[in-house]
Amino acid sequence: MLATVVPYSKMALPIRGNVKYLLQFVQKRRSPKRLFCAGQCADGKEPSGGRVFSGIQPTGVPHLGNYLGALESWVSLQNQYPSVLYSIVDLHAITQPQDQALLRVNILDMAASLLACGINPETSILFQQSQVSEHAELSWILGCLTSMPRLRHLPQWKMKSKQRNEGSVGLYTYPVLQAADILLYKSTHVPVGEDQVQHLELAQDLARIFNNAYGDFFPEPRALLSSTRKVKSLRDPSSKMSKSDPQKMATVNLTDSPDDIVLKIRRSVTDFTSEVTFDPEVRPGVSNLVLIHAAVAGCTVEEAVGWAKGLDTGKYKQLVADAVVQRLTPIREEIERLRGDRGHLERLLAHGAQRARELAAPVLKEVRHRVGFC
């Protein structure tokens, strides 16, 4: 599926009936600085206000890369911001063909996984996107303010439409739905990966376009970029770890048994040099293991390399595997416990959707009024 905001100049515009002019205006007036933070605010201080929003597709149980790259930071953000929302974005999921029964299972598995990783439903609002209909309505309104070329040049459309030779309208416009997800709650911060930055820029642009058309209303959301580097495939360290990887040994899932984790890491691709060093360009496989080790052990890359001194890569793989097993075992056990009570997960998501609607409904009511619907 979230500092001060860079101010946007207010100018009187003949825009009520001239969206094309407005789009051109915003492109010209776009702030030269994009809104980014790395984990915390740019000044290094703990945030005292704001609202975080982020979403994750219901692909079932997440993998190690999801956990280290996103979910771990989601957990820490709960203690840094007064208002935090995390959504299981099932509307986004159906931009690709889905098996209905499997989708239902995956939604609950994702809920169980988020809880097991440390998402607190009392501190955060955890909900299923499709159960809050305001997302879809705001997406339509924002879509009417979005130009076709703006969407056409987003990288994920280019990539995914090429993979399928053609793409659905939903796949084409889902960045607008992403923007609606964020703006619906007047979110100020969005934790994102580097591959999602351009989609967040669309949300920032649409906030400016709406504000100039209908008066100041939406804050421009700021990106929170994770400081953790992407975890790579264990079989092909040139690509990121992925649940859809056809090589089952390439991905460590949060529910993998200790034996499976050890086997996957033991068979990970490295090289013919026995010493453990960190050089992502020259030694991507070994460097990926060092990154994983540092992330799960809570140490720096330099410290991880220091612990590997005197070990060849074979023995170092066992050290990494042991650290991963130690980190993931309590998460795996909690996922299995929560999976045993689907009713509890359904009730929790329903309560989260009710809380999310309480925030979304007044925002959409004001949007409808400003647009002229009521």
SULVENHU-V265965 format. One record per helix or strand. SS is the DSSP state (H for helix, E for strand). FROM is the first residue (numbers start at 1). TO is the last residue. Records with the same first field share a line. If there is no record, write none. Layout:
BEGIN
SS = FROM-TO, FROM-TO
END
This chain:
BEGIN
H = 19-29, 64-77, 90-93, 100-117, 129-131, 134-143, 148-152, 155-163, 169-183, 194-214, 248-250, 258-266, 284-297, 301-307, 313-339, 342-371
E = 36-38, 51-56, 63-63, 83-88, 125-128, 189-192, 222-225, 232-232, 240-240, 253-253, 275-275, 312-312
END
